[in-house]
Amino acid sequence: MTLLLHALDAGSLSKAARELGLPLATVSHKVSELEAHLGAILVIRSSKGLVPTPTGRSYVAAAKAILEQVNEAERAAAGEYVAPRGELAITAPVMFGRIHTLPVIIDFLRAYPDVGVSLTLSDRIVHLVDDHIDIALRIGDLPDSGLTAACLGSVRRVVCASPAYLAERGVPATPQDLAGYVAISLEAGSSPDVWRFAVADREVATAMRARIAVNSVEAAIDAALSGMGLIRVLSYQVAEQLRRETLVIVLDAFEPAPVPVHLLYDSQARPLKLRAFIDFASPRLRERLAQIVM
């Protein structure tokens, strides 16, 4: 089972053999032996590499669950449930992870010297099971799943600009006033940004004209600091600029509902290292969120 999963993750039997330090013939023979035992074809070779058959996909899902149970038993036998030890794989959004998650992880590692952490910073949604992630920090509404979510707080979606830009153009009083303002876009393409506001218990959409589009929040913030226009970001992303008053929030009375922040993990697989991190990180991340300029 382990060889099969490794081969599928690697994309080919030869790559899996190299990564595992085994002869290709051994890996190929073991996979063929497994298929012969089951009386079913589990994988096929295609131009895209090694691909599971429909039967193979079902078997792989079951194999992952079985191997996780084996790993749990081995961790228990090795004493992981006596003291936190082992490796934790954690993912978080790039900017939030760098500003808030990483400092908490560093403090955690100092408190638990037998635990190691692999932190992946990515703004894409990472699948916990498929990507072998223990804990994910998510910003936004969560879909229904079998995972456990620990709520840490929320962040606001704010519109802000530099004092110089507002001194030149004036401070908008309502979303309708934005018609004459320029936006800094975080969306690729030529279509206008649509910003949504809460007006008298209903949602109002406002199309914004953008003169510059960038693909990172940091670049958008830099453009706003230079007086290029309005940006719409999450409050934690501009907390330092707001404290320094190099950026100013506008239209705060019309903001949509705050965006929730959660730690997401599988409650059915909770070795001590995972429980220790949840208990350690949750109150510290809640405190950090509470201190963001509101």
Secondary structure as UniProt FT lines:
FT   HELIX           2..10
FT   HELIX           13..20
FT   HELIX           24..38
FT   STRAND          43..46
FT   TURN            47..48
FT   STRAND          49..52
FT   HELIX           54..77
FT   TURN            78..82
FT   STRAND          86..92
FT   HELIX           94..96
FT   HELIX           97..101
FT   HELIX           102..111
FT   TURN            113..114
FT   STRAND          115..121
FT   TURN            128..132
FT   STRAND          135..139
FT   STRAND          148..155
FT   STRAND          157..161
FT   HELIX           163..169
FT   HELIX           175..180
FT   STRAND          182..185
FT   STRAND          193..199
FT   TURN            200..201
FT   STRAND          202..213
FT   HELIX           217..225
FT   TURN            226..227
FT   STRAND          230..234
FT   HELIX           235..238
FT   HELIX           239..244
FT   STRAND          248..250
FT   HELIX           252..254
FT   STRAND          259..265
FT   TURN            267..268
FT   HELIX           272..291
//
